Amino acid sequence: MRYITLALAALLVLVHAELWFGKGGVPRTMDLSAKLQLQKAANNAARARNAQMDAEVRDLKEGLEMVEEKARFELGMIRPDEIYVQVSTPKR
């Protein structure tokens, strides 16, 4: 009877060692859970950025106002009947 108790105790120690230090143990599970939270945050940021880009693409496809705005501000383009005036401050 004593040998059975010792064998069961040894098996219990092995099971606990596997639980704490094994491949699927508690520390690894906690680490993977933290990594999962970080990845979810990164995915949410990417979704927001994708939604913003999707809205911009839709605006470019549907309306000329966005194209005109981009041409004016990013490329400095003007209409044929407009006069472009640039004001600069004198150097001291």
PDB file of N, CA, C and O in Angstrom:
ATOM      1  N   MET A   1       0.819  -1.184   0.000  1.00  0.00           N
ATOM      2  CA  MET A   1       0.000   0.000   0.000  1.00  0.00           C
ATOM      3  C   MET A   1       0.872   1.260   0.000  1.00  0.00           C
ATOM      4  O   MET A   1       0.511   2.272  -0.601  1.00  0.00           O
ATOM      5  N   ARG A   2       1.993   1.189   0.663  1.00  0.00           N
ATOM      6  CA  ARG A   2       2.893   2.338   0.747  1.00  0.00           C
ATOM      7  C   ARG A   2       3.454   2.675  -0.630  1.00  0.00           C
ATOM      8  O   ARG A   2       3.614   3.854  -0.944  1.00  0.00           O
ATOM      9  N   TYR A   3       3.760   1.674  -1.465  1.00  0.00           N
ATOM     10  CA  TYR A   3       4.321   1.912  -2.788  1.00  0.00           C
ATOM     11  C   TYR A   3       3.303   2.601  -3.704  1.00  0.00           C
ATOM     12  O   TYR A   3       3.659   3.448  -4.523  1.00  0.00           O
ATOM     13  N   ILE A   4       2.065   2.231  -3.551  1.00  0.00           N
ATOM     14  CA  ILE A   4       1.021   2.844  -4.370  1.00  0.00           C
ATOM     15  C   ILE A   4       0.893   4.321  -4.020  1.00  0.00           C
ATOM     16  O   ILE A   4       0.743   5.158  -4.909  1.00  0.00           O
ATOM     17  N   THR A   5       0.951   4.646  -2.736  1.00  0.00           N
ATOM     18  CA  THR A   5       0.864   6.039  -2.295  1.00  0.00           C
ATOM     19  C   THR A   5       2.049   6.843  -2.832  1.00  0.00           C
ATOM     20  O   THR A   5       1.870   7.967  -3.300  1.00  0.00           O
ATOM     21  N   LEU A   6       3.252   6.279  -2.770  1.00  0.00           N
ATOM     22  CA  LEU A   6       4.437   6.964  -3.283  1.00  0.00           C
ATOM     23  C   LEU A   6       4.356   7.143  -4.809  1.00  0.00           C
ATOM     24  O   LEU A   6       4.751   8.183  -5.335  1.00  0.00           O
ATOM     25  N   ALA A   7       3.855   6.148  -5.498  1.00  0.00           N
ATOM     26  CA  ALA A   7       3.719   6.246  -6.952  1.00  0.00           C
ATOM     27  C   ALA A   7       2.699   7.320  -7.329  1.00  0.00           C
ATOM     28  O   ALA A   7       2.922   8.096  -8.259  1.00  0.00           O
ATOM     29  N   LEU A   8       1.590   7.361  -6.609  1.00  0.00           N
ATOM     30  CA  LEU A   8       0.584   8.383  -6.878  1.00  0.00           C
ATOM     31  C   LEU A   8       1.106   9.786  -6.555  1.00  0.00           C
ATOM     32  O   LEU A   8       0.806  10.740  -7.272  1.00  0.00           O
ATOM     33  N   ALA A   9       1.872   9.908  -5.496  1.00  0.00           N
ATOM     34  CA  ALA A   9       2.459  11.205  -5.136  1.00  0.00           C
ATOM     35  C   ALA A   9       3.462  11.643  -6.204  1.00  0.00           C
ATOM     36  O   ALA A   9       3.515  12.818  -6.567  1.00  0.00           O
ATOM     37  N   ALA A  10       4.256  10.693  -6.706  1.00  0.00           N
ATOM     38  CA  ALA A  10       5.221  11.012  -7.765  1.00  0.00           C
ATOM     39  C   ALA A  10       4.495  11.449  -9.031  1.00  0.00           C
ATOM     40  O   ALA A  10       4.931  12.396  -9.685  1.00  0.00           O
ATOM     41  N   LEU A  11       3.415  10.793  -9.391  1.00  0.00           N
ATOM     42  CA  LEU A  11       2.624  11.181 -10.552  1.00  0.00           C
ATOM     43  C   LEU A  11       2.014  12.568 -10.369  1.00  0.00           C
ATOM     44  O   LEU A  11       1.951  13.350 -11.317  1.00  0.00           O
ATOM     45  N   LEU A  12       1.567  12.873  -9.155  1.00  0.00           N
ATOM     46  CA  LEU A  12       1.013  14.186  -8.856  1.00  0.00           C
ATOM     47  C   LEU A  12       2.073  15.276  -9.025  1.00  0.00           C
ATOM     48  O   LEU A  12       1.791  16.351  -9.555  1.00  0.00           O
ATOM     49  N   VAL A  13       3.285  14.989  -8.574  1.00  0.00           N
ATOM     50  CA  VAL A  13       4.395  15.944  -8.729  1.00  0.00           C
ATOM     51  C   VAL A  13       4.707  16.139 -10.217  1.00  0.00           C
ATOM     52  O   VAL A  13       4.946  17.266 -10.650  1.00  0.00           O
ATOM     53  N   LEU A  14       4.707  15.079 -10.988  1.00  0.00           N
ATOM     54  CA  LEU A  14       4.958  15.192 -12.422  1.00  0.00           C
ATOM     55  C   LEU A  14       3.881  16.009 -13.130  1.00  0.00           C
ATOM     56  O   LEU A  14       4.186  16.813 -14.010  1.00  0.00           O
ATOM     57  N   VAL A  15       2.639  15.805 -12.751  1.00  0.00           N
ATOM     58  CA  VAL A  15       1.542  16.553 -13.366  1.00  0.00           C
ATOM     59  C   VAL A  15       1.672  18.039 -13.043  1.00  0.00           C
ATOM     60  O   VAL A  15       1.474  18.886 -13.914  1.00  0.00           O
ATOM     61  N   HIS A  16       2.004  18.353 -11.799  1.00  0.00           N
ATOM     62  CA  HIS A  16       2.167  19.759 -11.417  1.00  0.00           C
ATOM     63  C   HIS A  16       3.378  20.379 -12.100  1.00  0.00           C
ATOM     64  O   HIS A  16       3.333  21.543 -12.501  1.00  0.00           O
ATOM     65  N   ALA A  17       4.447  19.626 -12.237  1.00  0.00           N
ATOM     66  CA  ALA A  17       5.629  20.142 -12.927  1.00  0.00           C
ATOM     67  C   ALA A  17       5.301  20.443 -14.385  1.00  0.00           C
ATOM     68  O   ALA A  17       5.752  21.454 -14.924  1.00  0.00           O
ATOM     69  N   GLU A  18       4.533  19.590 -15.018  1.00  0.00           N
ATOM     70  CA  GLU A  18       4.126  19.825 -16.410  1.00  0.00           C
ATOM     71  C   GLU A  18       3.212  21.042 -16.502  1.00  0.00           C
ATOM     72  O   GLU A  18       3.287  21.811 -17.461  1.00  0.00           O
ATOM     73  N   LEU A  19       2.356  21.213 -15.512  1.00  0.00           N
ATOM     74  CA  LEU A  19       1.444  22.348 -15.502  1.00  0.00           C
ATOM     75  C   LEU A  19       2.192  23.673 -15.398  1.00  0.00           C
ATOM     76  O   LEU A  19       1.835  24.640 -16.071  1.00  0.00           O
ATOM     77  N   TRP A  20       3.224  23.724 -14.563  1.00  0.00           N
ATOM     78  CA  TRP A  20       3.929  24.979 -14.339  1.00  0.00           C
ATOM     79  C   TRP A  20       5.103  25.203 -15.292  1.00  0.00           C
ATOM     80  O   TRP A  20       5.394  26.347 -15.641  1.00  0.00           O
ATOM     81  N   PHE A  21       5.767  24.161 -15.710  1.00  0.00           N
ATOM     82  CA  PHE A  21       6.983  24.329 -16.503  1.00  0.00           C
ATOM     83  C   PHE A  21       6.905  23.719 -17.892  1.00  0.00           C
ATOM     84  O   PHE A  21       7.853  23.851 -18.667  1.00  0.00           O
ATOM     85  N   GLY A  22       5.825  23.067 -18.225  1.00  0.00           N
ATOM     86  CA  GLY A  22       5.718  22.372 -19.505  1.00  0.00           C
ATOM     87  C   GLY A  22       5.369  23.301 -20.656  1.00  0.00           C
ATOM     88  O   GLY A  22       5.274  24.517 -20.490  1.00  0.00           O
ATOM     89  N   LYS A  23       5.182  22.706 -21.819  1.00  0.00           N
ATOM     90  CA  LYS A  23       4.932  23.446 -23.046  1.00  0.00           C
ATOM     91  C   LYS A  23       3.615  24.227 -22.992  1.00  0.00           C
ATOM     92  O   LYS A  23       3.546  25.339 -23.515  1.00  0.00           O
ATOM     93  N   GLY A  24       2.605  23.686 -22.392  1.00  0.00           N
ATOM     94  CA  GLY A  24       1.308  24.355 -22.288  1.00  0.00           C
ATOM     95  C   GLY A  24       1.043  24.856 -20.889  1.00  0.00           C
ATOM     96  O   GLY A  24      -0.111  24.917 -20.463  1.00  0.00           O
ATOM     97  N   GLY A  25       2.079  25.214 -20.169  1.00  0.00           N
ATOM     98  CA  GLY A  25       1.951  25.610 -18.773  1.00  0.00           C
ATOM     99  C   GLY A  25       1.357  26.988 -18.571  1.00  0.00           C
ATOM    100  O   GLY A  25       1.073  27.716 -19.522  1.00  0.00           O
ATOM    101  N   VAL A  26       1.182  27.316 -17.327  1.00  0.00           N
ATOM    102  CA  VAL A  26       0.565  28.577 -16.937  1.00  0.00           C
ATOM    103  C   VAL A  26       1.385  29.789 -17.404  1.00  0.00           C
ATOM    104  O   VAL A  26       0.790  30.714 -17.957  1.00  0.00           O
ATOM    105  N   PRO A  27       2.700  29.842 -17.219  1.00  0.00           N
ATOM    106  CA  PRO A  27       3.438  31.030 -17.679  1.00  0.00           C
ATOM    107  C   PRO A  27       3.327  31.257 -19.195  1.00  0.00           C
ATOM    108  O   PRO A  27       3.183  32.393 -19.645  1.00  0.00           O
ATOM    109  N   ARG A  28       3.392  30.196 -19.959  1.00  0.00           N
ATOM    110  CA  ARG A  28       3.274  30.334 -21.418  1.00  0.00           C
ATOM    111  C   ARG A  28       1.877  30.806 -21.795  1.00  0.00           C
ATOM    112  O   ARG A  28       1.726  31.620 -22.706  1.00  0.00           O
ATOM    113  N   THR A  29       0.866  30.312 -21.114  1.00  0.00           N
ATOM    114  CA  THR A  29      -0.501  30.727 -21.378  1.00  0.00           C
ATOM    115  C   THR A  29      -0.680  32.209 -21.078  1.00  0.00           C
ATOM    116  O   THR A  29      -1.338  32.921 -21.836  1.00  0.00           O
ATOM    117  N   MET A  30      -0.101  32.675 -19.980  1.00  0.00           N
ATOM    118  CA  MET A  30      -0.194  34.089 -19.630  1.00  0.00           C
ATOM    119  C   MET A  30       0.536  34.948 -20.668  1.00  0.00           C
ATOM    120  O   MET A  30       0.044  36.011 -21.050  1.00  0.00           O
ATOM    121  N   ASP A  31       1.691  34.496 -21.118  1.00  0.00           N
ATOM    122  CA  ASP A  31       2.461  35.220 -22.124  1.00  0.00           C
ATOM    123  C   ASP A  31       1.689  35.307 -23.440  1.00  0.00           C
ATOM    124  O   ASP A  31       1.628  36.369 -24.059  1.00  0.00           O
ATOM    125  N   LEU A  32       1.106  34.200 -23.858  1.00  0.00           N
ATOM    126  CA  LEU A  32       0.327  34.190 -25.092  1.00  0.00           C
ATOM    127  C   LEU A  32      -0.920  35.064 -24.976  1.00  0.00           C
ATOM    128  O   LEU A  32      -1.337  35.682 -25.956  1.00  0.00           O
ATOM    129  N   SER A  33      -1.507  35.118 -23.802  1.00  0.00           N
ATOM    130  CA  SER A  33      -2.677  35.967 -23.584  1.00  0.00           C
ATOM    131  C   SER A  33      -2.298  37.444 -23.721  1.00  0.00           C
ATOM    132  O   SER A  33      -3.045  38.226 -24.309  1.00  0.00           O
ATOM    133  N   ALA A  34      -1.141  37.822 -23.180  1.00  0.00           N
ATOM    134  CA  ALA A  34      -0.679  39.209 -23.309  1.00  0.00           C
ATOM    135  C   ALA A  34      -0.386  39.540 -24.774  1.00  0.00           C
ATOM    136  O   ALA A  34      -0.735  40.623 -25.243  1.00  0.00           O
ATOM    137  N   LYS A  35       0.245  38.627 -25.490  1.00  0.00           N
ATOM    138  CA  LYS A  35       0.535  38.841 -26.910  1.00  0.00           C
ATOM    139  C   LYS A  35      -0.757  38.966 -27.715  1.00  0.00           C
ATOM    140  O   LYS A  35      -0.832  39.758 -28.655  1.00  0.00           O
ATOM    141  N   LEU A  36      -1.766  38.189 -27.350  1.00  0.00           N
ATOM    142  CA  LEU A  36      -3.054  38.245 -28.028  1.00  0.00           C
ATOM    143  C   LEU A  36      -3.692  39.621 -27.853  1.00  0.00           C
ATOM    144  O   LEU A  36      -4.240  40.171 -28.808  1.00  0.00           O
ATOM    145  N   GLN A  37      -3.627  40.179 -26.653  1.00  0.00           N
ATOM    146  CA  GLN A  37      -4.191  41.507 -26.418  1.00  0.00           C
ATOM    147  C   GLN A  37      -3.479  42.566 -27.254  1.00  0.00           C
ATOM    148  O   GLN A  37      -4.123  43.454 -27.812  1.00  0.00           O
ATOM    149  N   LEU A  38      -2.151  42.475 -27.343  1.00  0.00           N
ATOM    150  CA  LEU A  38      -1.390  43.413 -28.171  1.00  0.00           C
ATOM    151  C   LEU A  38      -1.771  43.293 -29.639  1.00  0.00           C
ATOM    152  O   LEU A  38      -1.919  44.302 -30.328  1.00  0.00           O
ATOM    153  N   GLN A  39      -1.927  42.083 -30.114  1.00  0.00           N
ATOM    154  CA  GLN A  39      -2.291  41.872 -31.511  1.00  0.00           C
ATOM    155  C   GLN A  39      -3.698  42.376 -31.798  1.00  0.00           C
ATOM    156  O   GLN A  39      -3.950  42.920 -32.873  1.00  0.00           O
ATOM    157  N   LYS A  40      -4.623  42.201 -30.847  1.00  0.00           N
ATOM    158  CA  LYS A  40      -5.975  42.715 -31.033  1.00  0.00           C
ATOM    159  C   LYS A  40      -5.966  44.238 -31.132  1.00  0.00           C
ATOM    160  O   LYS A  40      -6.694  44.812 -31.941  1.00  0.00           O
ATOM    161  N   ALA A  41      -5.145  44.892 -30.312  1.00  0.00           N
ATOM    162  CA  ALA A  41      -5.047  46.354 -30.381  1.00  0.00           C
ATOM    163  C   ALA A  41      -4.475  46.792 -31.728  1.00  0.00           C
ATOM    164  O   ALA A  41      -4.958  47.754 -32.326  1.00  0.00           O
ATOM    165  N   ALA A  42      -3.449  46.089 -32.205  1.00  0.00           N
ATOM    166  CA  ALA A  42      -2.863  46.418 -33.507  1.00  0.00           C
ATOM    167  C   ALA A  42      -3.874  46.189 -34.627  1.00  0.00           C
ATOM    168  O   ALA A  42      -3.934  46.975 -35.572  1.00  0.00           O
ATOM    169  N   ASN A  43      -4.659  45.134 -34.534  1.00  0.00           N
ATOM    170  CA  ASN A  43      -5.682  44.851 -35.541  1.00  0.00           C
ATOM    171  C   ASN A  43      -6.752  45.940 -35.561  1.00  0.00           C
ATOM    172  O   ASN A  43      -7.207  46.350 -36.629  1.00  0.00           O
ATOM    173  N   ASN A  44      -7.153  46.410 -34.371  1.00  0.00           N
ATOM    174  CA  ASN A  44      -8.159  47.471 -34.319  1.00  0.00           C
ATOM    175  C   ASN A  44      -7.630  48.760 -34.940  1.00  0.00           C
ATOM    176  O   ASN A  44      -8.366  49.460 -35.635  1.00  0.00           O
ATOM    177  N   ALA A  45      -6.362  49.078 -34.694  1.00  0.00           N
ATOM    178  CA  ALA A  45      -5.761  50.269 -35.300  1.00  0.00           C
ATOM    179  C   ALA A  45      -5.704  50.121 -36.818  1.00  0.00           C
ATOM    180  O   ALA A  45      -5.968  51.078 -37.546  1.00  0.00           O
ATOM    181  N   ALA A  46      -5.363  48.938 -37.293  1.00  0.00           N
ATOM    182  CA  ALA A  46      -5.309  48.701 -38.738  1.00  0.00           C
ATOM    183  C   ALA A  46      -6.699  48.786 -39.352  1.00  0.00           C
ATOM    184  O   ALA A  46      -6.856  49.302 -40.459  1.00  0.00           O
ATOM    185  N   ARG A  47      -7.709  48.284 -38.648  1.00  0.00           N
ATOM    186  CA  ARG A  47      -9.081  48.383 -39.159  1.00  0.00           C
ATOM    187  C   ARG A  47      -9.507  49.841 -39.291  1.00  0.00           C
ATOM    188  O   ARG A  47     -10.132  50.220 -40.281  1.00  0.00           O
ATOM    189  N   ALA A  48      -9.169  50.658 -38.294  1.00  0.00           N
ATOM    190  CA  ALA A  48      -9.528  52.079 -38.352  1.00  0.00           C
ATOM    191  C   ALA A  48      -8.820  52.758 -39.520  1.00  0.00           C
ATOM    192  O   ALA A  48      -9.432  53.545 -40.243  1.00  0.00           O
ATOM    193  N   ARG A  49      -7.544  52.462 -39.708  1.00  0.00           N
ATOM    194  CA  ARG A  49      -6.786  53.039 -40.818  1.00  0.00           C
ATOM    195  C   ARG A  49      -7.362  52.582 -42.160  1.00  0.00           C
ATOM    196  O   ARG A  49      -7.464  53.377 -43.095  1.00  0.00           O
ATOM    197  N   ASN A  50      -7.735  51.313 -42.254  1.00  0.00           N
ATOM    198  CA  ASN A  50      -8.331  50.797 -43.488  1.00  0.00           C
ATOM    199  C   ASN A  50      -9.673  51.453 -43.775  1.00  0.00           C
ATOM    200  O   ASN A  50      -9.983  51.749 -44.928  1.00  0.00           O
ATOM    201  N   ALA A  51     -10.470  51.682 -42.739  1.00  0.00           N
ATOM    202  CA  ALA A  51     -11.760  52.340 -42.929  1.00  0.00           C
ATOM    203  C   ALA A  51     -11.561  53.769 -43.422  1.00  0.00           C
ATOM    204  O   ALA A  51     -12.308  54.238 -44.281  1.00  0.00           O
ATOM    205  N   GLN A  52     -10.561  54.463 -42.888  1.00  0.00           N
ATOM    206  CA  GLN A  52     -10.276  55.820 -43.322  1.00  0.00           C
ATOM    207  C   GLN A  52      -9.831  55.830 -44.790  1.00  0.00           C
ATOM    208  O   GLN A  52     -10.266  56.677 -45.570  1.00  0.00           O
ATOM    209  N   MET A  53      -8.975  54.898 -45.154  1.00  0.00           N
ATOM    210  CA  MET A  53      -8.515  54.812 -46.541  1.00  0.00           C
ATOM    211  C   MET A  53      -9.658  54.431 -47.482  1.00  0.00           C
ATOM    212  O   MET A  53      -9.734  54.928 -48.605  1.00  0.00           O
ATOM    213  N   ASP A  54     -10.536  53.557 -47.026  1.00  0.00           N
ATOM    214  CA  ASP A  54     -11.686  53.154 -47.831  1.00  0.00           C
ATOM    215  C   ASP A  54     -12.599  54.353 -48.090  1.00  0.00           C
ATOM    216  O   ASP A  54     -13.100  54.528 -49.201  1.00  0.00           O
ATOM    217  N   ALA A  55     -12.813  55.174 -47.067  1.00  0.00           N
ATOM    218  CA  ALA A  55     -13.645  56.363 -47.239  1.00  0.00           C
ATOM    219  C   ALA A  55     -12.993  57.329 -48.221  1.00  0.00           C
ATOM    220  O   ALA A  55     -13.680  57.937 -49.042  1.00  0.00           O
ATOM    221  N   GLU A  56     -11.690  57.471 -48.144  1.00  0.00           N
ATOM    222  CA  GLU A  56     -10.989  58.360 -49.070  1.00  0.00           C
ATOM    223  C   GLU A  56     -11.074  57.843 -50.509  1.00  0.00           C
ATOM    224  O   GLU A  56     -11.263  58.626 -51.440  1.00  0.00           O
ATOM    225  N   VAL A  57     -10.938  56.545 -50.687  1.00  0.00           N
ATOM    226  CA  VAL A  57     -11.046  55.955 -52.029  1.00  0.00           C
ATOM    227  C   VAL A  57     -12.449  56.162 -52.582  1.00  0.00           C
ATOM    228  O   VAL A  57     -12.611  56.503 -53.753  1.00  0.00           O
ATOM    229  N   ARG A  58     -13.466  55.959 -51.744  1.00  0.00           N
ATOM    230  CA  ARG A  58     -14.847  56.185 -52.190  1.00  0.00           C
ATOM    231  C   ARG A  58     -15.053  57.641 -52.595  1.00  0.00           C
ATOM    232  O   ARG A  58     -15.699  57.922 -53.604  1.00  0.00           O
ATOM    233  N   ASP A  59     -14.502  58.568 -51.807  1.00  0.00           N
ATOM    234  CA  ASP A  59     -14.625  59.983 -52.148  1.00  0.00           C
ATOM    235  C   ASP A  59     -13.940  60.284 -53.479  1.00  0.00           C
ATOM    236  O   ASP A  59     -14.463  61.046 -54.291  1.00  0.00           O
ATOM    237  N   LEU A  60     -12.787  59.693 -53.698  1.00  0.00           N
ATOM    238  CA  LEU A  60     -12.070  59.928 -54.953  1.00  0.00           C
ATOM    239  C   LEU A  60     -12.830  59.354 -56.147  1.00  0.00           C
ATOM    240  O   LEU A  60     -12.818  59.936 -57.232  1.00  0.00           O
ATOM    241  N   LYS A  61     -13.487  58.222 -55.949  1.00  0.00           N
ATOM    242  CA  LYS A  61     -14.230  57.604 -57.041  1.00  0.00           C
ATOM    243  C   LYS A  61     -15.530  58.350 -57.339  1.00  0.00           C
ATOM    244  O   LYS A  61     -15.932  58.462 -58.498  1.00  0.00           O
ATOM    245  N   GLU A  62     -16.184  58.858 -56.297  1.00  0.00           N
ATOM    246  CA  GLU A  62     -17.523  59.420 -56.468  1.00  0.00           C
ATOM    247  C   GLU A  62     -17.532  60.920 -56.747  1.00  0.00           C
ATOM    248  O   GLU A  62     -18.355  61.389 -57.533  1.00  0.00           O
ATOM    249  N   GLY A  63     -16.657  61.665 -56.137  1.00  0.00           N
ATOM    250  CA  GLY A  63     -16.768  63.116 -56.271  1.00  0.00           C
ATOM    251  C   GLY A  63     -15.484  63.767 -56.730  1.00  0.00           C
ATOM    252  O   GLY A  63     -14.387  63.291 -56.437  1.00  0.00           O
ATOM    253  N   LEU A  64     -15.634  64.852 -57.446  1.00  0.00           N
ATOM    254  CA  LEU A  64     -14.476  65.592 -57.925  1.00  0.00           C
ATOM    255  C   LEU A  64     -13.976  66.602 -56.892  1.00  0.00           C
ATOM    256  O   LEU A  64     -12.882  67.149 -57.036  1.00  0.00           O
ATOM    257  N   GLU A  65     -14.773  66.850 -55.853  1.00  0.00           N
ATOM    258  CA  GLU A  65     -14.351  67.817 -54.843  1.00  0.00           C
ATOM    259  C   GLU A  65     -13.070  67.363 -54.146  1.00  0.00           C
ATOM    260  O   GLU A  65     -12.180  68.173 -53.890  1.00  0.00           O
ATOM    261  N   MET A  66     -12.980  66.091 -53.846  1.00  0.00           N
ATOM    262  CA  MET A  66     -11.795  65.569 -53.166  1.00  0.00           C
ATOM    263  C   MET A  66     -10.583  65.646 -54.092  1.00  0.00           C
ATOM    264  O   MET A  66      -9.479  65.959 -53.647  1.00  0.00           O
ATOM    265  N   VAL A  67     -10.786  65.366 -55.365  1.00  0.00           N
ATOM    266  CA  VAL A  67      -9.684  65.435 -56.326  1.00  0.00           C
ATOM    267  C   VAL A  67      -9.202  66.876 -56.442  1.00  0.00           C
ATOM    268  O   VAL A  67      -7.999  67.134 -56.465  1.00  0.00           O
ATOM    269  N   GLU A  68     -10.141  67.808 -56.515  1.00  0.00           N
ATOM    270  CA  GLU A  68      -9.766  69.222 -56.618  1.00  0.00           C
ATOM    271  C   GLU A  68      -9.029  69.691 -55.362  1.00  0.00           C
ATOM    272  O   GLU A  68      -8.041  70.420 -55.454  1.00  0.00           O
ATOM    273  N   GLU A  69      -9.505  69.276 -54.206  1.00  0.00           N
ATOM    274  CA  GLU A  69      -8.857  69.666 -52.949  1.00  0.00           C
ATOM    275  C   GLU A  69      -7.427  69.136 -52.884  1.00  0.00           C
ATOM    276  O   GLU A  69      -6.507  69.865 -52.514  1.00  0.00           O
ATOM    277  N   LYS A  70      -7.244  67.871 -53.241  1.00  0.00           N
ATOM    278  CA  LYS A  70      -5.899  67.291 -53.233  1.00  0.00           C
ATOM    279  C   LYS A  70      -4.988  67.991 -54.239  1.00  0.00           C
ATOM    280  O   LYS A  70      -3.822  68.253 -53.944  1.00  0.00           O
ATOM    281  N   ALA A  71      -5.512  68.293 -55.415  1.00  0.00           N
ATOM    282  CA  ALA A  71      -4.704  68.970 -56.436  1.00  0.00           C
ATOM    283  C   ALA A  71      -4.296  70.358 -55.968  1.00  0.00           C
ATOM    284  O   ALA A  71      -3.166  70.779 -56.215  1.00  0.00           O
ATOM    285  N   ARG A  72      -5.181  71.071 -55.306  1.00  0.00           N
ATOM    286  CA  ARG A  72      -4.858  72.416 -54.840  1.00  0.00           C
ATOM    287  C   ARG A  72      -3.823  72.404 -53.720  1.00  0.00           C
ATOM    288  O   ARG A  72      -2.842  73.145 -53.774  1.00  0.00           O
ATOM    289  N   PHE A  73      -4.033  71.583 -52.728  1.00  0.00           N
ATOM    290  CA  PHE A  73      -3.170  71.633 -51.554  1.00  0.00           C
ATOM    291  C   PHE A  73      -1.872  70.854 -51.720  1.00  0.00           C
ATOM    292  O   PHE A  73      -0.830  71.299 -51.239  1.00  0.00           O
ATOM    293  N   GLU A  74      -1.908  69.723 -52.377  1.00  0.00           N
ATOM    294  CA  GLU A  74      -0.702  68.906 -52.486  1.00  0.00           C
ATOM    295  C   GLU A  74       0.129  69.252 -53.712  1.00  0.00           C
ATOM    296  O   GLU A  74       1.355  69.148 -53.670  1.00  0.00           O
ATOM    297  N   LEU A  75      -0.514  69.662 -54.805  1.00  0.00           N
ATOM    298  CA  LEU A  75       0.216  69.930 -56.041  1.00  0.00           C
ATOM    299  C   LEU A  75       0.290  71.413 -56.385  1.00  0.00           C
ATOM    300  O   LEU A  75       1.013  71.797 -57.305  1.00  0.00           O
ATOM    301  N   GLY A  76      -0.447  72.250 -55.660  1.00  0.00           N
ATOM    302  CA  GLY A  76      -0.414  73.687 -55.912  1.00  0.00           C
ATOM    303  C   GLY A  76      -1.094  74.089 -57.206  1.00  0.00           C
ATOM    304  O   GLY A  76      -0.731  75.114 -57.784  1.00  0.00           O
ATOM    305  N   MET A  77      -2.050  73.337 -57.677  1.00  0.00           N
ATOM    306  CA  MET A  77      -2.714  73.645 -58.943  1.00  0.00           C
ATOM    307  C   MET A  77      -3.787  74.723 -58.726  1.00  0.00           C
ATOM    308  O   MET A  77      -4.369  74.833 -57.647  1.00  0.00           O
ATOM    309  N   ILE A  78      -4.028  75.508 -59.773  1.00  0.00           N
ATOM    310  CA  ILE A  78      -5.054  76.544 -59.740  1.00  0.00           C
ATOM    311  C   ILE A  78      -5.919  76.429 -60.990  1.00  0.00           C
ATOM    312  O   ILE A  78      -5.538  75.790 -61.971  1.00  0.00           O
ATOM    313  N   ARG A  79      -7.087  77.058 -60.938  1.00  0.00           N
ATOM    314  CA  ARG A  79      -7.995  77.074 -62.098  1.00  0.00           C
ATOM    315  C   ARG A  79      -7.492  78.106 -63.108  1.00  0.00           C
ATOM    316  O   ARG A  79      -6.733  79.009 -62.757  1.00  0.00           O
ATOM    317  N   PRO A  80      -7.919  77.966 -64.357  1.00  0.00           N
ATOM    318  CA  PRO A  80      -7.452  78.918 -65.382  1.00  0.00           C
ATOM    319  C   PRO A  80      -7.838  80.367 -65.104  1.00  0.00           C
ATOM    320  O   PRO A  80      -7.092  81.267 -65.491  1.00  0.00           O
ATOM    321  N   ASP A  81      -8.966  80.633 -64.453  1.00  0.00           N
ATOM    322  CA  ASP A  81      -9.399  82.004 -64.222  1.00  0.00           C
ATOM    323  C   ASP A  81      -8.961  82.552 -62.859  1.00  0.00           C
ATOM    324  O   ASP A  81      -9.412  83.627 -62.464  1.00  0.00           O
ATOM    325  N   GLU A  82      -8.118  81.857 -62.151  1.00  0.00           N
ATOM    326  CA  GLU A  82      -7.652  82.298 -60.837  1.00  0.00           C
ATOM    327  C   GLU A  82      -6.271  82.941 -60.948  1.00  0.00           C
ATOM    328  O   GLU A  82      -5.506  82.678 -61.877  1.00  0.00           O
ATOM    329  N   ILE A  83      -5.988  83.783 -59.977  1.00  0.00           N
ATOM    330  CA  ILE A  83      -4.672  84.398 -59.885  1.00  0.00           C
ATOM    331  C   ILE A  83      -4.029  83.900 -58.598  1.00  0.00           C
ATOM    332  O   ILE A  83      -4.627  83.969 -57.524  1.00  0.00           O
ATOM    333  N   TYR A  84      -2.818  83.405 -58.718  1.00  0.00           N
ATOM    334  CA  TYR A  84      -2.090  82.869 -57.570  1.00  0.00           C
ATOM    335  C   TYR A  84      -1.212  83.973 -56.999  1.00  0.00           C
ATOM    336  O   TYR A  84      -0.407  84.568 -57.715  1.00  0.00           O
ATOM    337  N   VAL A  85      -1.370  84.243 -55.712  1.00  0.00           N
ATOM    338  CA  VAL A  85      -0.582  85.265 -55.033  1.00  0.00           C
ATOM    339  C   VAL A  85       0.157  84.595 -53.893  1.00  0.00           C
ATOM    340  O   VAL A  85      -0.434  83.902 -53.065  1.00  0.00           O
ATOM    341  N   GLN A  86       1.469  84.815 -53.867  1.00  0.00           N
ATOM    342  CA  GLN A  86       2.281  84.256 -52.791  1.00  0.00           C
ATOM    343  C   GLN A  86       2.875  85.412 -52.002  1.00  0.00           C
ATOM    344  O   GLN A  86       3.523  86.293 -52.566  1.00  0.00           O
ATOM    345  N   VAL A  87       2.650  85.399 -50.698  1.00  0.00           N
ATOM    346  CA  VAL A  87       3.141  86.464 -49.841  1.00  0.00           C
ATOM    347  C   VAL A  87       4.315  85.892 -49.055  1.00  0.00           C
ATOM    348  O   VAL A  87       4.216  84.830 -48.441  1.00  0.00           O
ATOM    349  N   SER A  88       5.416  86.614 -49.087  1.00  0.00           N
ATOM    350  CA  SER A  88       6.581  86.178 -48.326  1.00  0.00           C
ATOM    351  C   SER A  88       7.033  87.298 -47.416  1.00  0.00           C
ATOM    352  O   SER A  88       6.840  88.475 -47.721  1.00  0.00           O
ATOM    353  N   THR A  89       7.628  86.936 -46.311  1.00  0.00           N
ATOM    354  CA  THR A  89       8.126  87.933 -45.371  1.00  0.00           C
ATOM    355  C   THR A  89       9.576  88.247 -45.702  1.00  0.00           C
ATOM    356  O   THR A  89      10.329  87.354 -46.090  1.00  0.00           O
ATOM    357  N   PRO A  90       9.981  89.523 -45.550  1.00  0.00           N
ATOM    358  CA  PRO A  90      11.375  89.866 -45.864  1.00  0.00           C
ATOM    359  C   PRO A  90      12.345  89.260 -44.846  1.00  0.00           C
ATOM    360  O   PRO A  90      12.011  89.093 -43.673  1.00  0.00           O
ATOM    361  N   LYS A  91      13.536  88.937 -45.314  1.00  0.00           N
ATOM    362  CA  LYS A  91      14.557  88.384 -44.429  1.00  0.00           C
ATOM    363  C   LYS A  91      15.219  89.524 -43.670  1.00  0.00           C
ATOM    364  O   LYS A  91      15.383  90.619 -44.208  1.00  0.00           O
ATOM    365  N   ARG A  92      15.591  89.277 -42.449  1.00  0.00           N
ATOM    366  CA  ARG A  92      16.239  90.315 -41.626  1.00  0.00           C
ATOM    367  C   ARG A  92      17.713  90.117 -41.571  1.00  0.00           C
ATOM    368  O   ARG A  92      18.416  90.894 -40.925  1.00  0.00           O
TER     369      ARG A  92
END
